[in-house]
Amino acid sequence: MAKKQSLSSLVLAYFENRPFVELDHNDWVDEIMAQYEEIHGRVPRDPWRAARKLHQDGYLRKVRNGVYMYDPNLVFEAKLEPFTPQQRQTILERDQYTCVYCGKGAAEGYELHVDHIKARDRGGRSIIDNGQTLCSQHNFLKRNLNATETGKRLFIRLYVLAKRESEEHLKEFAAEVLKVFEKYDINGQIEWER
């Protein structure tokens, strides 16, 4: 019986057939999902993660957020070293075994992850100062957005809650932080209503 193609191999083949073409995930996801479903009889869970992993492993070049390109001349050896067990322990202890976003930890039944603040595939190093403790929910959010998008969305939620609860001091604090996002034009695509 022939071996079924993995999601990563389908994604890589798609890009290899289109060298030097910048492809947004909207350009290829539907076709890859259809191919995968035809082969495996089910829809794949995360085709965009396969592209990210191929980038991390040196097969695709990331042009910008969500856009990748296959360059057959690219010679890249992935040097994405994870945190050592000792570094992980130090980071967990420093963060008091709680998520730096929500403060929840194992005592409340949350699984904790040691995560890179600046992702390894974006040049982040595996050093203690670049590590943080996240619950699985916030790790997922950060992974699918990024640190600044996640932060802005958290402050928007805080602003809305403070406004609804008439907590003026907290509302002003959140508004000031959100103004800093605007001042430096960080994540301008995420809008908030005053």
C-alpha positions as CSV (number, residue, x, y, z in Angstrom):
1,M,0.0,0.0,0.0
2,A,1.4,3.4,-0.9
3,K,2.2,5.8,1.9
4,K,-0.2,8.7,2.2
5,Q,1.2,12.2,1.7
6,S,1.5,14.3,4.8
7,L,0.1,17.8,5.0
8,S,3.6,19.2,5.0
9,S,4.6,17.3,1.9
10,L,1.5,18.6,0.1
11,V,2.2,22.2,1.1
12,L,5.9,21.9,0.1
13,A,5.0,20.4,-3.3
14,Y,2.5,23.2,-3.9
15,F,5.2,25.9,-3.2
16,E,7.9,24.0,-5.1
17,N,5.7,24.1,-8.2
18,R,5.6,27.9,-7.9
19,P,9.2,29.0,-7.2
20,F,9.8,32.7,-6.4
21,V,6.1,33.3,-6.2
22,E,4.9,35.1,-3.0
23,L,1.9,33.2,-1.8
24,D,-0.6,34.4,0.8
25,H,-2.3,31.6,2.7
26,N,-5.6,32.5,0.9
27,D,-3.8,31.5,-2.4
28,W,-3.1,27.9,-1.4
29,V,-5.0,26.8,1.7
30,D,-8.3,25.7,-0.1
31,E,-6.5,23.7,-2.7
32,I,-4.3,21.9,-0.1
33,M,-7.3,21.2,2.1
34,A,-9.1,19.7,-0.9
35,Q,-6.1,17.5,-1.8
36,Y,-5.6,16.4,1.8
37,E,-9.3,15.5,2.1
38,E,-9.2,13.5,-1.1
39,I,-6.2,11.5,0.1
40,H,-7.2,11.1,3.8
41,G,-11.0,11.4,3.8
42,R,-10.9,14.2,6.3
43,V,-10.1,17.9,6.3
44,P,-6.7,18.8,7.9
45,R,-6.7,20.9,11.1
46,D,-4.0,23.5,10.5
47,P,-2.6,23.8,7.0
48,W,-1.1,27.3,7.8
49,R,0.9,25.7,10.6
50,A,2.5,23.3,8.1
51,A,3.7,26.4,6.1
52,R,5.1,28.0,9.3
53,K,6.9,24.8,10.2
54,L,8.3,24.5,6.7
55,H,9.6,28.0,7.1
56,Q,11.1,27.2,10.5
57,D,12.8,24.2,9.0
58,G,14.3,26.2,6.2
59,Y,12.2,25.1,3.2
60,L,10.2,28.3,2.7
61,R,11.1,31.9,3.0
62,K,8.7,34.1,5.0
63,V,8.1,37.3,3.0
64,R,5.8,38.9,5.5
65,N,3.0,37.8,7.9
66,G,1.1,35.0,6.2
67,V,3.0,35.2,3.0
68,Y,5.7,32.6,2.1
69,M,7.8,31.8,-1.0
70,Y,9.8,28.9,-2.2
71,D,13.3,29.8,-3.3
72,P,15.2,26.8,-4.7
73,N,18.5,28.7,-4.2
74,L,17.8,29.3,-0.5
75,V,20.3,27.5,1.6
76,F,19.1,27.7,5.2
77,E,20.0,25.6,8.1
78,A,17.4,26.1,10.8
79,K,19.1,27.0,14.1
80,L,16.0,27.1,16.2
81,E,17.3,25.8,19.5
82,P,14.6,25.4,22.2
83,F,15.1,26.4,25.8
84,T,17.1,24.0,27.9
85,P,15.4,22.3,30.8
86,Q,17.4,24.5,33.2
87,Q,16.2,27.7,31.3
88,R,12.6,26.4,31.4
89,Q,12.8,25.9,35.1
90,T,14.3,29.3,35.7
91,I,11.6,31.0,33.6
92,L,8.8,29.1,35.4
93,E,10.3,30.0,38.8
94,R,10.7,33.7,37.8
95,D,7.1,33.9,36.6
96,Q,6.0,32.1,39.8
97,Y,4.4,29.2,37.8
98,T,1.7,31.4,36.4
99,C,0.7,32.8,33.0
100,V,2.1,36.3,32.6
101,Y,-1.1,37.4,30.8
102,C,-3.8,36.1,33.1
103,G,-2.0,34.9,36.3
104,K,-3.5,31.4,36.2
105,G,-1.4,28.4,36.8
106,A,-1.4,24.7,37.5
107,A,-3.2,25.3,40.8
108,E,-6.2,26.4,38.8
109,G,-5.9,23.4,36.4
110,Y,-4.1,25.3,33.6
111,E,-1.3,23.7,31.6
112,L,1.7,26.0,31.4
113,H,4.1,26.5,28.5
114,V,7.5,28.3,28.4
115,D,7.3,30.4,25.3
116,H,9.6,32.8,23.4
117,I,8.6,36.4,23.6
118,K,10.2,37.1,20.2
119,A,9.6,33.9,18.2
120,R,12.6,31.8,17.2
121,D,11.6,32.0,13.5
122,R,11.7,35.8,13.8
123,G,15.2,35.8,15.2
124,G,14.3,35.4,18.9
125,R,17.0,33.6,20.9
126,S,16.6,31.0,23.5
127,I,17.7,33.1,26.4
128,I,16.0,33.6,29.8
129,D,15.1,37.2,29.1
130,N,13.3,36.1,25.9
131,G,11.2,33.6,27.8
132,Q,7.8,33.8,29.4
133,T,5.3,31.5,31.1
134,L,1.9,31.2,29.3
135,C,-1.2,29.1,29.9
136,S,-2.2,27.0,26.9
137,Q,-4.9,29.4,26.0
138,H,-2.7,32.5,25.9
139,N,0.1,30.5,24.2
140,F,-2.4,29.6,21.5
141,L,-3.6,33.2,21.1
142,K,0.0,34.5,20.9
143,R,1.0,31.9,18.4
144,N,-2.0,32.7,16.1
145,L,-1.7,36.5,16.5
146,N,1.6,37.7,17.8
147,A,2.6,39.4,21.1
148,T,1.6,42.9,20.1
149,E,-1.7,41.9,18.5
150,T,-2.5,39.8,21.6
151,G,-1.6,42.7,23.9
152,K,-3.7,45.2,22.0
153,R,-6.7,42.9,22.0
154,L,-6.3,42.3,25.8
155,F,-6.2,46.1,26.5
156,I,-9.2,46.6,24.3
157,R,-11.1,44.0,26.3
158,L,-9.9,45.7,29.5
159,Y,-11.0,49.1,28.2
160,V,-14.5,47.8,27.3
161,L,-14.9,46.0,30.6
162,A,-13.8,49.1,32.6
163,K,-16.1,51.3,30.6
164,R,-19.1,48.9,31.2
165,E,-18.3,48.7,34.9
166,S,-17.8,52.5,35.2
167,E,-14.2,52.0,36.5
168,E,-12.8,55.3,35.2
169,H,-9.2,54.9,36.5
170,L,-8.8,51.5,34.8
171,K,-10.5,52.8,31.7
172,E,-8.1,55.7,31.5
173,F,-5.2,53.4,32.0
174,A,-6.3,51.0,29.2
175,A,-7.0,54.0,26.9
176,E,-3.4,55.4,27.5
177,V,-1.9,52.1,26.6
178,L,-4.0,51.9,23.5
179,K,-2.9,55.4,22.5
180,V,0.7,54.2,22.6
181,F,-0.2,51.5,20.1
182,E,-1.7,54.3,17.9
183,K,1.3,56.6,18.4
184,Y,3.7,54.0,17.1
185,D,1.3,52.7,14.5
186,I,1.4,49.2,16.0
187,N,-1.4,46.9,14.8
188,G,-3.5,49.7,13.3
189,Q,-5.7,47.1,11.6
190,I,-7.2,46.3,15.1
191,E,-9.5,49.2,15.9
192,W,-11.1,50.2,19.2
193,E,-13.9,52.5,20.0
194,R,-13.6,55.2,22.6
